[in-house]
Amino acid sequence: MARFYYRNVVRRVLTVIAGIIERGIAQGEFRRDIDPRAAAPLAMAPLLMAAIWRQAFERHAAGDLDVAAMLTTHVQVFLRGLRAEAGGRP
């Protein structure tokens, strides 16, 4: 089941995210020094964290992790990290 999910979901999503980052780099919106294939899993990492948290820890640490706030903050930090500076510099 894990192999099927990886091949049909995870690998495809990682490929799409890497492609988005590649296009952003090509258009000068994202830093040139970013490795799209290395950055793609970082985009998904908080989703895995949220799933692990909910399955393993939530009943023991209710209220300790605001998943929605974590995801919102991650998107902000991740996109700021990708963003090219003025003049197209990394």
C-alpha positions in Angstrom: 0.0 0.0 0.0 2.8 2.4 0.9 4.5 1.7 -2.5 1.3 2.3 -4.4 0.7 5.6 -2.5 4.3 6.7 -3.0 4.2 6.0 -6.8 0.8 7.4 -7.5 0.5 10.3 -5.1 3.7 11.4 -3.3 6.1 11.1 -6.3 3.7 12.9 -8.6 3.1 15.7 -6.1 6.9 16.1 -5.6 7.3 16.3 -9.3 4.6 19.0 -9.7 6.0 21.0 -6.8 9.6 20.8 -8.2 8.2 21.9 -11.6 6.5 24.9 -10.0 9.8 25.9 -8.4 11.7 25.4 -11.6 9.3 27.7 -13.5 9.5 30.3 -10.7 13.3 30.2 -11.0 13.1 30.5 -14.8 10.8 33.5 -14.5 13.0 35.2 -12.0 10.5 34.9 -9.2 12.4 32.4 -7.1 16.1 32.3 -6.2 18.5 30.8 -8.7 20.4 28.9 -5.9 17.5 26.7 -4.9 17.5 23.0 -5.9 13.9 22.4 -6.9 14.1 18.6 -6.2 15.5 19.3 -2.7 13.0 22.0 -1.9 9.9 20.0 -3.1 9.9 17.7 0.0 10.3 20.7 2.2 7.0 22.0 0.9 5.2 18.8 2.0 7.0 18.3 5.3 4.5 20.2 7.5 1.7 18.0 6.1 3.5 14.9 7.2 4.2 16.5 10.6 0.5 17.3 11.0 -0.5 13.7 10.1 2.1 12.2 12.5 1.0 14.7 15.2 -2.7 13.8 14.8 -2.0 10.1 14.9 0.6 9.9 17.6 0.5 12.9 19.8 -2.7 14.9 19.6 -4.6 12.9 22.3 -1.7 13.3 24.7 -0.9 16.9 23.9 -4.2 18.4 22.9 -3.9 22.1 22.0 -0.1 22.0 21.9 0.1 22.3 18.1 -2.2 24.6 16.1 -1.9 22.8 12.7 -3.7 25.5 10.8 -1.3 28.2 12.2 1.7 26.0 11.5 0.7 25.4 7.9 0.0 29.1 7.3 3.4 30.1 8.9 5.2 27.4 6.8 3.8 28.8 3.6 4.9 32.3 4.5 8.4 31.2 5.5 8.8 28.8 2.6 7.7 31.4 0.0 10.0 34.1 1.5 12.9 31.6 1.3 12.2 31.0 -2.4 11.6 34.6 -3.4 14.3 36.2 -5.5 15.6 39.5 -4.3 15.3 42.7 -6.3 17.4 42.5 -9.5 17.1 38.7 -9.7 19.9 38.0 -7.2 19.6 34.9 -5.1 
